[in-house]
């Protein structure tokens, strides 16, 4: 599911937890902030509200928080669905 204005986020591993993505992108300053955003119902993944901060994101997933969209992407040169080993 692609989003036209999504900011690409390149994976280093096969997955990343939702709260880690929010911190890594700067959408949330702290893990506590990410936890409150997710558990407060402020985050969607692929168009659906996601309440689990540990939800595993994979290449192709789109996260929206506070009007900004982030598209999870595999590292360049990786086969579809596989991130660069050792990142």
N, CA, C and O atoms as CSV, one atom per row, in Angstrom:
chain,resi,resn,atom,element,x,y,z
A,1,UNK,N,N,0.860,-1.177,0.000
A,1,UNK,CA,C,0.000,0.000,0.000
A,1,UNK,C,C,0.896,1.226,0.000
A,1,UNK,O,O,1.602,1.474,0.978
A,2,UNK,N,N,0.880,1.973,-1.049
A,2,UNK,CA,C,1.727,3.150,-1.178
A,2,UNK,C,C,0.929,4.409,-0.829
A,2,UNK,O,O,-0.296,4.437,-0.951
A,3,UNK,N,N,1.626,5.421,-0.405
A,3,UNK,CA,C,1.024,6.703,-0.064
A,3,UNK,C,C,1.769,7.747,-0.881
A,3,UNK,O,O,2.999,7.787,-0.836
A,4,UNK,N,N,1.061,8.602,-1.634
A,4,UNK,CA,C,1.737,9.513,-2.561
A,4,UNK,C,C,2.775,10.442,-1.934
A,4,UNK,O,O,3.781,10.749,-2.573
A,5,UNK,N,N,2.559,10.891,-0.714
A,5,UNK,CA,C,3.487,11.837,-0.093
A,5,UNK,C,C,4.314,11.177,1.011
A,5,UNK,O,O,4.840,11.863,1.887
A,6,UNK,N,N,4.430,9.852,0.970
A,6,UNK,CA,C,5.112,9.133,2.043
A,6,UNK,C,C,6.615,9.404,2.030
A,6,UNK,O,O,7.241,9.497,0.974
A,7,UNK,N,N,7.169,9.526,3.223
A,7,UNK,CA,C,8.607,9.675,3.412
A,7,UNK,C,C,9.184,8.262,3.480
A,7,UNK,O,O,8.760,7.474,4.325
A,8,UNK,N,N,10.139,7.922,2.613
A,8,UNK,CA,C,10.691,6.569,2.661
A,8,UNK,C,C,11.534,6.333,3.908
A,8,UNK,O,O,12.297,7.202,4.331
A,9,UNK,N,N,11.386,5.154,4.486
A,9,UNK,CA,C,12.209,4.731,5.617
A,9,UNK,C,C,12.853,3.408,5.243
A,9,UNK,O,O,12.152,2.415,5.050
A,10,UNK,N,N,14.179,3.378,5.136
A,10,UNK,CA,C,14.908,2.191,4.702
A,10,UNK,C,C,15.191,1.254,5.868
A,10,UNK,O,O,15.787,1.653,6.869
A,11,UNK,N,N,14.762,0.013,5.730
A,11,UNK,CA,C,15.021,-1.003,6.749
A,11,UNK,C,C,16.494,-1.375,6.787
A,11,UNK,O,O,17.189,-1.318,5.772
A,12,UNK,N,N,16.958,-1.754,7.960
A,12,UNK,CA,C,18.293,-2.322,8.103
A,12,UNK,C,C,18.190,-3.829,8.303
A,12,UNK,O,O,19.114,-4.573,7.975
A,13,UNK,N,N,17.070,-4.267,8.838
A,13,UNK,CA,C,16.777,-5.681,9.055
A,13,UNK,C,C,15.488,-5.994,8.303
A,13,UNK,O,O,14.962,-5.147,7.580
A,14,UNK,N,N,14.990,-7.199,8.473
A,14,UNK,CA,C,13.772,-7.594,7.770
A,14,UNK,C,C,12.544,-6.866,8.309
A,14,UNK,O,O,11.601,-6.600,7.563
A,15,UNK,N,N,12.552,-6.541,9.603
A,15,UNK,CA,C,11.418,-5.861,10.227
A,15,UNK,C,C,11.916,-4.775,11.169
A,15,UNK,O,O,13.096,-4.718,11.516
A,16,UNK,N,N,10.984,-3.913,11.573
A,16,UNK,CA,C,11.231,-2.931,12.627
A,16,UNK,C,C,9.926,-2.789,13.400
A,16,UNK,O,O,8.844,-2.830,12.814
A,17,UNK,N,N,10.028,-2.622,14.712
A,17,UNK,CA,C,8.826,-2.433,15.518
A,17,UNK,C,C,8.288,-1.025,15.302
A,17,UNK,O,O,9.046,-0.085,15.063
A,18,UNK,N,N,6.981,-0.896,15.388
A,18,UNK,CA,C,6.311,0.377,15.151
A,18,UNK,C,C,6.891,1.491,16.023
A,18,UNK,O,O,7.176,2.578,15.519
A,19,UNK,N,N,7.068,1.242,17.309
A,19,UNK,CA,C,7.595,2.289,18.193
A,19,UNK,C,C,9.018,2.681,17.796
A,19,UNK,O,O,9.389,3.849,17.911
A,20,UNK,N,N,9.817,1.719,17.331
A,20,UNK,CA,C,11.178,2.022,16.898
A,20,UNK,C,C,11.172,2.900,15.648
A,20,UNK,O,O,12.003,3.799,15.516
A,21,UNK,N,N,10.246,2.645,14.740
A,21,UNK,CA,C,10.152,3.472,13.532
A,21,UNK,C,C,9.778,4.908,13.905
A,21,UNK,O,O,10.340,5.856,13.358
A,22,UNK,N,N,8.842,5.069,14.823
A,22,UNK,CA,C,8.431,6.419,15.225
A,22,UNK,C,C,9.601,7.195,15.834
A,22,UNK,O,O,9.729,8.399,15.615
A,23,UNK,N,N,10.446,6.510,16.591
A,23,UNK,CA,C,11.627,7.166,17.159
A,23,UNK,C,C,12.671,7.425,16.078
A,23,UNK,O,O,13.236,8.516,16.017
A,24,UNK,N,N,12.931,6.444,15.234
A,24,UNK,CA,C,13.978,6.563,14.212
A,24,UNK,C,C,13.687,7.663,13.194
A,24,UNK,O,O,14.614,8.286,12.675
A,25,UNK,N,N,12.417,7.907,12.906
A,25,UNK,CA,C,12.045,8.945,11.944
A,25,UNK,C,C,11.972,10.321,12.583
A,25,UNK,O,O,11.878,11.328,11.882
A,26,UNK,N,N,12.015,10.372,13.913
A,26,UNK,CA,C,11.886,11.642,14.610
A,26,UNK,C,C,10.442,12.049,14.832
A,26,UNK,O,O,10.173,13.141,15.333
A,27,UNK,N,N,9.505,11.174,14.461
A,27,UNK,CA,C,8.088,11.470,14.679
A,27,UNK,C,C,7.788,11.578,16.178
A,27,UNK,O,O,6.937,12.364,16.593
A,28,UNK,N,N,8.493,10.782,16.979
A,28,UNK,CA,C,8.398,10.843,18.440
A,28,UNK,C,C,9.813,10.969,18.988
A,28,UNK,O,O,10.741,10.330,18.493
A,29,UNK,N,N,9.965,11.797,20.009
A,29,UNK,CA,C,11.287,12.033,20.588
A,29,UNK,C,C,11.772,10.888,21.467
A,29,UNK,O,O,12.974,10.639,21.556
A,30,UNK,N,N,10.842,10.191,22.117
A,30,UNK,CA,C,11.211,9.153,23.068
A,30,UNK,C,C,10.369,7.903,22.862
A,30,UNK,O,O,9.346,7.925,22.178
A,31,UNK,N,N,10.822,6.821,23.467
A,31,UNK,CA,C,10.043,5.589,23.442
A,31,UNK,C,C,8.718,5.761,24.156
A,31,UNK,O,O,7.705,5.197,23.743
A,32,UNK,N,N,8.724,6.545,25.232
A,32,UNK,CA,C,7.480,6.814,25.956
A,32,UNK,C,C,6.486,7.574,25.101
A,32,UNK,O,O,5.286,7.304,25.133
A,33,UNK,N,N,7.001,8.537,24.328
A,33,UNK,CA,C,6.138,9.294,23.424
A,33,UNK,C,C,5.542,8.406,22.351
A,33,UNK,O,O,4.373,8.545,21.990
A,34,UNK,N,N,6.362,7.485,21.841
A,34,UNK,CA,C,5.877,6.549,20.825
A,34,UNK,C,C,4.816,5.626,21.411
A,34,UNK,O,O,3.802,5.346,20.772
A,35,UNK,N,N,5.057,5.159,22.626
A,35,UNK,CA,C,4.103,4.281,23.305
A,35,UNK,C,C,2.748,4.975,23.462
A,35,UNK,O,O,1.707,4.388,23.168
A,36,UNK,N,N,2.767,6.215,23.923
A,36,UNK,CA,C,1.514,6.952,24.122
A,36,UNK,C,C,0.806,7.229,22.799
A,36,UNK,O,O,-0.421,7.160,22.729
A,37,UNK,N,N,1.561,7.538,21.758
A,37,UNK,CA,C,0.964,7.802,20.447
A,37,UNK,C,C,0.255,6.557,19.919
A,37,UNK,O,O,-0.876,6.631,19.438
A,38,UNK,N,N,0.931,5.418,20.013
A,38,UNK,CA,C,0.357,4.172,19.498
A,38,UNK,C,C,-0.832,3.743,20.348
A,38,UNK,O,O,-1.917,3.496,19.820
A,39,UNK,N,N,-0.636,3.654,21.647
A,39,UNK,CA,C,-1.709,3.186,22.523
A,39,UNK,C,C,-2.868,4.172,22.601
A,39,UNK,O,O,-3.974,3.799,22.990
A,40,UNK,N,N,-2.623,5.425,22.234
A,40,UNK,CA,C,-3.689,6.422,22.198
A,40,UNK,C,C,-4.477,6.416,20.891
A,40,UNK,O,O,-5.402,7.208,20.716
A,41,UNK,N,N,-4.111,5.527,19.982
A,41,UNK,CA,C,-4.861,5.385,18.734
A,41,UNK,C,C,-4.543,6.444,17.696
A,41,UNK,O,O,-5.346,6.692,16.796
A,42,UNK,N,N,-3.368,7.079,17.810
A,42,UNK,CA,C,-2.996,8.161,16.890
A,42,UNK,C,C,-2.245,7.686,15.651
A,42,UNK,O,O,-1.934,8.496,14.777
A,43,UNK,N,N,-1.946,6.386,15.557
A,43,UNK,CA,C,-1.097,5.857,14.482
A,43,UNK,C,C,-1.874,4.839,13.658
A,43,UNK,O,O,-2.581,3.990,14.201
A,44,UNK,N,N,-1.730,4.939,12.327
A,44,UNK,CA,C,-2.311,3.915,11.466
A,44,UNK,C,C,-1.196,3.211,10.703
A,44,UNK,O,O,-0.167,3.806,10.384
A,45,UNK,N,N,-1.422,1.936,10.418
A,45,UNK,CA,C,-0.525,1.138,9.591
A,45,UNK,C,C,-1.371,0.578,8.456
A,45,UNK,O,O,-2.328,-0.161,8.687
A,46,UNK,N,N,-1.013,0.934,7.246
A,46,UNK,CA,C,-1.750,0.493,6.061
A,46,UNK,C,C,-3.240,0.833,6.152
A,46,UNK,O,O,-4.102,0.051,5.749
A,47,UNK,N,N,-3.516,2.026,6.695
A,47,UNK,CA,C,-4.883,2.521,6.753
A,47,UNK,C,C,-5.705,2.047,7.936
A,47,UNK,O,O,-6.875,2.411,8.057
A,48,UNK,N,N,-5.117,1.238,8.815
A,48,UNK,CA,C,-5.850,0.730,9.986
A,48,UNK,C,C,-5.174,1.199,11.267
A,48,UNK,O,O,-3.947,1.200,11.371
A,49,UNK,N,N,-5.987,1.599,12.243
A,49,UNK,CA,C,-5.457,2.012,13.542
A,49,UNK,C,C,-4.689,0.845,14.152
A,49,UNK,O,O,-5.191,-0.278,14.201
A,50,UNK,N,N,-3.475,1.113,14.617
A,50,UNK,CA,C,-2.640,0.068,15.232
A,50,UNK,C,C,-2.355,0.460,16.675
A,50,UNK,O,O,-1.817,1.535,16.940
A,51,UNK,N,N,-2.718,-0.415,17.601
A,51,UNK,CA,C,-2.573,-0.132,19.022
A,51,UNK,C,C,-1.421,-0.896,19.666
A,51,UNK,O,O,-1.186,-0.765,20.867
A,52,UNK,N,N,-0.702,-1.694,18.875
A,52,UNK,CA,C,0.417,-2.475,19.421
A,52,UNK,C,C,1.732,-1.797,19.041
A,52,UNK,O,O,2.087,-1.754,17.863
A,53,UNK,N,N,2.449,-1.272,20.018
A,53,UNK,CA,C,3.705,-0.571,19.715
A,53,UNK,C,C,4.777,-1.521,19.210
A,53,UNK,O,O,5.716,-1.086,18.544
A,54,UNK,N,N,4.658,-2.817,19.514
A,54,UNK,CA,C,5.617,-3.811,19.061
A,54,UNK,C,C,5.265,-4.422,17.713
A,54,UNK,O,O,5.925,-5.359,17.264
A,55,UNK,N,N,4.230,-3.898,17.065
A,55,UNK,CA,C,3.817,-4.427,15.756
A,55,UNK,C,C,5.008,-4.404,14.798
A,55,UNK,O,O,5.678,-3.381,14.656
A,56,UNK,N,N,5.267,-5.533,14.146
A,56,UNK,CA,C,6.408,-5.652,13.229
A,56,UNK,C,C,6.048,-5.086,11.865
A,56,UNK,O,O,5.083,-5.521,11.236
A,57,UNK,N,N,6.824,-4.119,11.414
A,57,UNK,CA,C,6.637,-3.512,10.102
A,57,UNK,C,C,7.606,-4.137,9.118
A,57,UNK,O,O,8.740,-4.472,9.463
A,58,UNK,N,N,7.136,-4.290,7.875
A,58,UNK,CA,C,7.953,-4.867,6.807
A,58,UNK,C,C,7.932,-3.939,5.605
A,58,UNK,O,O,7.124,-3.013,5.545
A,59,UNK,N,N,8.819,-4.186,4.648
A,59,UNK,CA,C,8.852,-3.383,3.422
A,59,UNK,C,C,7.460,-3.339,2.798
A,59,UNK,O,O,6.794,-4.365,2.660
A,60,UNK,N,N,7.034,-2.132,2.425
A,60,UNK,CA,C,5.723,-1.931,1.819
A,60,UNK,C,C,4.679,-1.385,2.774
A,60,UNK,O,O,3.654,-0.863,2.333
A,61,UNK,N,N,4.919,-1.494,4.083
A,61,UNK,CA,C,3.972,-0.959,5.057
A,61,UNK,C,C,4.046,0.569,5.060
A,61,UNK,O,O,5.111,1.152,4.863
A,62,UNK,N,N,2.887,1.208,5.289
A,62,UNK,CA,C,2.809,2.667,5.366
A,62,UNK,C,C,2.246,3.046,6.735
A,62,UNK,O,O,1.160,2.613,7.119
A,63,UNK,N,N,3.008,3.863,7.459
A,63,UNK,CA,C,2.621,4.329,8.792
A,63,UNK,C,C,2.271,5.808,8.681
A,63,UNK,O,O,3.014,6.584,8.079
A,64,UNK,N,N,1.132,6.198,9.265
A,64,UNK,CA,C,0.734,7.603,9.274
A,64,UNK,C,C,0.563,8.044,10.727
A,64,UNK,O,O,-0.126,7.399,11.518
A,65,UNK,N,N,1.218,9.172,11.054
A,65,UNK,CA,C,1.138,9.751,12.394
A,65,UNK,C,C,1.186,11.264,12.259
A,65,UNK,O,O,2.097,11.813,11.640
A,66,UNK,N,N,0.206,11.931,12.839
A,66,UNK,CA,C,0.112,13.395,12.817
A,66,UNK,C,C,0.217,13.977,11.404
A,66,UNK,O,O,0.886,14.986,11.178
A,67,UNK,N,N,-0.450,13.324,10.476
A,67,UNK,CA,C,-0.514,13.834,9.109
A,67,UNK,C,C,0.682,13.519,8.236
A,67,UNK,O,O,0.688,13.864,7.054
A,68,UNK,N,N,1.702,12.867,8.793
A,68,UNK,CA,C,2.877,12.484,8.003
A,68,UNK,C,C,2.854,10.982,7.767
A,68,UNK,O,O,2.553,10.199,8.667
A,69,UNK,N,N,3.178,10.597,6.533
A,69,UNK,CA,C,3.217,9.182,6.174
A,69,UNK,C,C,4.659,8.742,5.985
A,69,UNK,O,O,5.480,9.477,5.436
A,70,UNK,N,N,4.955,7.540,6.443
A,70,UNK,CA,C,6.282,6.938,6.308
A,70,UNK,C,C,6.100,5.583,5.645
A,70,UNK,O,O,5.359,4.735,6.143
A,71,UNK,N,N,6.785,5.378,4.512
A,71,UNK,CA,C,6.703,4.089,3.832
A,71,UNK,C,C,7.967,3.289,4.122
A,71,UNK,O,O,9.082,3.746,3.871
A,72,UNK,N,N,7.769,2.091,4.652
A,72,UNK,CA,C,8.877,1.215,4.987
A,72,UNK,C,C,9.390,0.590,3.689
A,72,UNK,O,O,8.623,0.002,2.927
A,73,UNK,N,N,10.708,0.726,3.445
A,73,UNK,CA,C,11.318,0.250,2.203
A,73,UNK,C,C,12.473,-0.686,2.516
A,73,UNK,O,O,13.176,-0.511,3.511
A,74,UNK,N,N,12.662,-1.685,1.654
A,74,UNK,CA,C,13.845,-2.541,1.758
A,74,UNK,C,C,15.051,-1.728,1.311
A,74,UNK,O,O,14.915,-0.758,0.565
A,75,UNK,N,N,16.206,-2.120,1.761
A,75,UNK,CA,C,17.432,-1.445,1.350
A,75,UNK,C,C,17.629,-1.596,-0.152
A,75,UNK,O,O,17.268,-2.632,-0.710
A,76,UNK,N,N,18.202,-0.574,-0.837
A,76,UNK,CA,C,18.457,-0.700,-2.275
A,76,UNK,C,C,19.300,-1.930,-2.571
A,76,UNK,O,O,20.259,-2.230,-1.861
A,77,UNK,N,N,18.929,-2.633,-3.628
A,77,UNK,CA,C,19.659,-3.828,-4.022
A,77,UNK,C,C,19.194,-5.093,-3.339
A,77,UNK,O,O,19.668,-6.182,-3.664
A,78,UNK,N,N,18.261,-4.969,-2.384
A,78,UNK,CA,C,17.734,-6.152,-1.713
A,78,UNK,C,C,16.598,-6.736,-2.536
A,78,UNK,O,O,15.845,-5.991,-3.164
A,79,UNK,N,N,16.463,-8.063,-2.543
A,79,UNK,CA,C,15.304,-8.662,-3.204
A,79,UNK,C,C,14.031,-8.205,-2.504
A,79,UNK,O,O,14.099,-7.844,-1.329
A,80,UNK,N,N,12.881,-8.200,-3.158
A,80,UNK,CA,C,11.632,-7.767,-2.520
A,80,UNK,C,C,11.395,-8.510,-1.208
A,80,UNK,O,O,11.509,-9.734,-1.137
A,81,UNK,N,N,11.064,-7.744,-0.177
A,81,UNK,CA,C,10.754,-8.323,1.132
A,81,UNK,C,C,11.971,-8.708,1.960
A,81,UNK,O,O,11.823,-9.250,3.055
A,82,UNK,N,N,13.175,-8.435,1.454
A,82,UNK,CA,C,14.380,-8.800,2.192
A,82,UNK,C,C,15.250,-7.558,2.357
A,82,UNK,O,O,15.569,-6.870,1.388
A,83,UNK,N,N,15.621,-7.289,3.593
A,83,UNK,CA,C,16.465,-6.122,3.854
A,83,UNK,C,C,17.938,-6.507,3.768
A,83,UNK,O,O,18.295,-7.685,3.792
A,84,UNK,N,N,18.767,-5.502,3.669
A,84,UNK,CA,C,20.221,-5.695,3.593
A,84,UNK,C,C,20.710,-6.359,4.879
A,84,UNK,O,O,20.443,-5.838,5.961
A,85,UNK,N,N,21.414,-7.488,4.801
A,85,UNK,CA,C,21.909,-8.147,6.011
A,85,UNK,C,C,22.984,-7.308,6.702
A,85,UNK,O,O,23.849,-6.720,6.052
A,86,UNK,N,N,22.912,-7.265,8.006
A,86,UNK,CA,C,23.926,-6.574,8.788
A,86,UNK,C,C,23.836,-5.067,8.746
A,86,UNK,O,O,24.625,-4.390,9.406
A,87,UNK,N,N,22.879,-4.509,7.975
A,87,UNK,CA,C,22.568,-3.118,7.858
A,87,UNK,C,C,23.626,-2.171,8.084
A,87,UNK,O,O,23.403,-0.963,7.994
